[in-house]
């Protein structure tokens, strides 16, 4: 069992970002680190060292950050004084990890510093980077490494990455990041489930009849087309984000909030997912690919018309599937997962549908589901319990109403973004919201047969118009069980 590596506050902190000139670093990592700096959540001894292949000196690098990163900081959080102070933390080291040794980086990093290596690069470089870090003497008992997704494209490549990184870092030093686990509402789901006794007796079959998890994106593939076409929605979203959300919904209460106690229970869920066969892949999964349509009141191109997408691509931009968690708690309860690009609007939510009353006492009751728990992750963050109430007037006609916990208005404290929260966890040595090796590999063990099954079936994805909720086949997937996607 692994333990959490705790931060030694007496040590200097060097956060070293490989891929420090890339899109992720500029849009997410540096703005998140600025916010952590602004609110005093970085040690005063922190330095942030970005690496890249560009022939920049420090002043050119700072100008690049000014141009490409500053605009991703919300206006209310930006101050000239804080920004100047943050820029003083930044350093730049030019290196090509495929060509150069890391002597220049070793020289730039302070002797005895606690080092956090953030690998914001293609996973194909993880092995090379870790080998060279060790060769340069930069890996010690205080070092940590953050691995950005995707971690492999199948089980074999995921195992290979884990083995390569594990040669130089203990499991307690490895932080496999999934930014969905940093979202406030996702972490609140743990409190909702295990901090409120009112829900626990109902959180099981037959009280719950189905669970829906949707992660819908309004945008297309954009500049990520080259990567995305080799991955698809299953590898890009289902294998990590959606399965992690499913685990939190379905897991048993952990013995404590210690990292391994929580991750042990999530692992049990992944190992309890019903395996797919070729027959159930054909019946219980839907692949889609967007074609021309209207998004945001503007006409948009189809996937095959996007730059860097092959004209004969059969990559899925949409996935819907039905699965089961084969445990006593969830016996015969279908879990419906759905994700896609160019959908009608950006929306991430979990919908828990409860069983209707066993006897229709109120004859004027409307049909449909009486009670739902709707956990909205984005763009709003809210928890809503849908219940039936009597309409005003004579008679006993009912109407569904919502008990709404608006997290934005319920708490006056500032709400950190996901990357900021997770980076602070890395700095403080908290592993709870990061995937363990066996979790990652169990997820791939379940996902890989589905991907292979699609290849064996050789069926092209179903078309859906951009700006819609996906192909009609995904609605039929639920309709045959008597359910509908909750929009």
C-alpha positions, -999 to 999 in steps of 0.1 A, spaced: 0 0 0 14 34 -10 16 64 13 14 101 6 46 119 2 44 150 23 59 183 14 90 194 34 82 231 38 119 239 46 129 229 11 130 251 -20 104 241 -46 113 238 -83 83 231 -105 96 220 -139 72 219 -168 82 198 -198 62 212 -228 62 245 -211 56 264 -243 26 243 -253 -11 250 -253 -18 233 -220 9 252 -202 -2 285 -215 -40 280 -211 -42 260 -179 -10 254 -160 5 289 -158 -29 306 -151 -35 280 -124 -1 286 -108 -7 323 -110 -39 319 -90 -21 297 -65 6 323 -61 -20 351 -58 -37 334 -29 -6 324 -11 -8 286 -19 27 283 -33 57 281 -9 77 314 -9 107 295 -22 89 284 -54 104 287 -89 87 276 -121 110 263 -148 95 258 -183 114 238 -209 110 240 -247 128 238 -280 125 275 -288 157 295 -288 145 319 -262 163 338 -234 143 346 -203 130 379 -215 117 364 -248 100 336 -228 83 361 -204 71 381 -235 57 348 -249 39 342 -215 26 377 -215 11 372 -250 -2 337 -247 -11 331 -211 -21 363 -194 -55 365 -213 -66 332 -196 -66 348 -162 -100 361 -153 -101 399 -151 -111 401 -115 -82 380 -104 -55 399 -123 -35 427 -107 -3 442 -121 15 437 -88 6 400 -85 15 394 -121 49 410 -118 55 389 -87 45 358 -105 67 365 -135 97 367 -111 91 330 -103 95 320 -140 126 306 -156 132 291 -191 155 263 -201 159 255 -238 161 218 -245 149 191 -268 143 160 -247 147 138 -277 181 152 -286 197 168 -255 208 155 -221 194 175 -192 227 191 -180 212 226 -186 182 217 -165 203 202 -138 223 234 -136 191 256 -135 175 235 -107 187 244 -72 207 217 -53 185 200 -27 153 215 -40 121 196 -39 113 190 -76 79 186 -92 82 175 -129 50 181 -149 51 162 -181 28 182 -204 41 164 -235 30 135 -257 30 102 -236 56 88 -261 81 111 -245 74 101 -208 100 72 -209 127 93 -224 121 122 -200 121 100 -169 153 81 -180 171 114 -186 159 129 -153 174 100 -135 206 101 -155 210 138 -147 206 130 -109 174 150 -106 153 123 -92 154 118 -54 130 108 -26 115 143 -26 108 144 -63 73 141 -78 62 135 -114 28 146 -128 16 126 -159 -9 143 -182 -34 122 -200 -37 103 -222 -17 76 -205 -13 52 -234 -37 43 -262 -43 7 -249 -35 -16 -220 0 -26 -233 11 10 -238 -3 21 -204 16 -8 -187 48 2 -206 45 38 -195 39 27 -159 69 4 -159 91 30 -174 81 58 -149 81 33 -121 118 25 -127 127 59 -113 97 70 -92 79 52 -64 42 50 -68 38 75 -40 57 100 -62 35 96 -93 5 119 -99 -16 107 -128 -38 138 -134 -74 139 -145 -87 174 -142 -123 163 -137 -112 150 -102 -102 186 -94 -137 200 -100 -154 213 -69 -187 195 -76 -169 162 -83 -152 165 -49 -185 176 -34 -200 143 -46 -179 125 -21 -193 147 7 -229 144 -7 -226 106 -6 -207 99 26 -214 130 47 -252 128 46 -269 98 62 -302 106 45 -289 94 11 -270 62 20 -300 39 26 -314 49 -8 -281 47 -27 -287 12 -42 -310 -10 -62 -340 -12 -63 -343 24 -50 -322 37 -79 -333 26 -113 -307 41 -136 -277 65 -136 -267 88 -165 -233 104 -169 -230 130 -197 -200 150 -207 -210 170 -238 -188 195 -256 -201 223 -279 -167 227 -296 -153 206 -324 -118 191 -325 -102 224 -336 -64 224 -334 -63 189 -317 -75 171 -349 -41 154 -355 -41 139 -320 -79 134 -318 -81 113 -349 -57 87 -335 -76 86 -302 -114 92 -305 -139 99 -278 -135 65 -261 -98 70 -254 -100 108 -250 -130 109 -226 -146 76 -215 -114 58 -204 -106 85 -179 -131 113 -172 -164 93 -174 -151 62 -157 -137 83 -128 -172 99 -124 -188 65 -125 -164 52 -98 -173 80 -74 -211 74 -79 -208 36 -75 -180 31 -49 -186 18 -14 -178 41 16 -140 41 21 -126 34 55 -110 69 56 -101 97 32 -65 84 30 -55 82 -7 -53 44 -9 -85 39 10 -104 60 -16 -86 45 -45 -91 9 -33 -128 14 -35 -127 30 -70 -106 1 -81 -133 -24 -69 -158 -6 -91 -136 -8 -122 -131 -45 -116 -169 -50 -112 -178 -34 -145 -195 -60 -167 -172 -70 -196 -184 -64 -231 -187 -92 -257 -190 -87 -294 -228 -91 -292 -232 -66 -264 -209 -41 -281 -232 -42 -311 -263 -39 -289 -252 -16 -261 -227 9 -276 -232 37 -301 -205 55 -320 -211 88 -337 -193 114 -359 -205 149 -364 -213 163 -398 -221 199 -409 -246 217 -388 -252 248 -367 -235 255 -334 -238 288 -315 -261 301 -343 -232 297 -368 -228 271 -395 -199 247 -387 -180 221 -407 -183 184 -402 -155 163 -387 -143 150 -420 -139 186 -432 -117 196 -403 -80 203 -410 -57 173 -405 -86 148 -405 -83 120 -431 -113 120 -455 -120 83 -448 -117 86 -410 -139 64 -389 -129 79 -356 -158 85 -333 -165 120 -319 -194 106 -299 -199 76 -277 -229 64 -257 -231 31 -240 -250 11 -214 -231 -9 -187 -236 -25 -154 -217 -26 -121 -220 -62 -110 -223 -59 -72 -251 -63 -48 -256 -26 -44 -260 -20 -82 -275 -53 -94 -295 -47 -126 -291 -9 -125 -280 4 -159 -253 30 -161 -256 51 -193 -225 70 -203 -224 97 -231 -198 121 -244 -194 139 -277 -181 169 -295 -202 195 -314 -232 188 -293 -260 212 -286 -244 228 -256 -216 223 -232 -229 203 -203 -215 178 -178 -239 162 -154 -247 131 -134 -284 121 -132 -295 95 -106 -330 83 -112 -350 69 -82 -378 44 -84 -413 57 -86 -437 51 -57 -450 15 -58 -486 26 -59 -501 55 -79 -520 72 -51 -525 104 -70 -545 97 -102 -537 130 -118 -500 124 -114 -479 131 -146 -460 103 -160 -422 100 -160 -397 99 -132 -408 114 -98 -374 119 -82 -340 126 -96 -308 138 -82 -290 160 -108 -254 169 -102 -243 195 -126 -205 198 -131 -203 224 -159 -209 251 -170 -229 256 -138 -221 238 -106 -252 228 -88 -269 199 -70 -306 196 -76 -331 171 -61 -362 169 -82 -393 160 -62 -431 161 -67 -452 189 -52 -489 197 -53 -499 224 -78 -518 253 -62 -556 251 -65 -583 225 -60 -575 188 -67 -543 169 -61 -525 176 -94 -487 173 -90 -458 190 -106 -421 183 -105 -401 210 -86 -364 213 -77 -346 216 -44 -316 234 -56 -282 238 -40 -265 265 -61 -229 261 -50 -221 295 -65 -244 314 -41 -243 290 -12 -206 297 -5 -190 331 -5 -154 317 -7 -136 318 -40 -139 285 -60 -105 274 -74 -104 259 -109 -96 222 -113 -60 226 -124 -53 250 -96 -67 227 -69 -48 197 -83 -15 215 -86 -18 226 -50 -25 190 -41 7 180 -59 27 206 -40 13 195 -7 17 158 -14 -20 148 -16 -26 118 -38 -63 112 -32 -76 128 -64 -50 112 -87 -52 78 -103 -32 49 -90 -14 26 -115 -38 -3 -109 -68 20 -115 -55 31 -148 -48 -4 -160 -82 -17 -148 -98 11 -168 -79 1 -199 -87 -36 -193 -124 -27 -196 -122 -2 -224 -98 -20 -248 -122 -49 -257 -148 -23 -267 -124 -5 -291 -112 -39 -305 -148 -49 -309 -156 -19 -330 -127 -27 -352 -139 -63 -356 -175 -52 -364 -161 -27 -390 -191 -4 -388 -187 33 -395 -199 57 -368 -235 70 -371 -237 106 -383 -252 134 -362 -256 170 -372 -233 194 -353 -254 213 -327 -276 184 -318 -275 159 -289 -259 131 -310 -271 103 -332 -307 90 -329 -293 55 -320 -282 69 -286 -318 78 -278 -330 43 -288 -303 29 -264 -322 43 -235 -358 41 -249 -358 3 -251 -353 3 -213 -380 29 -208 -356 58 -201 -347 91 -218 -315 112 -217 -321 141 -193 -314 174 -211 
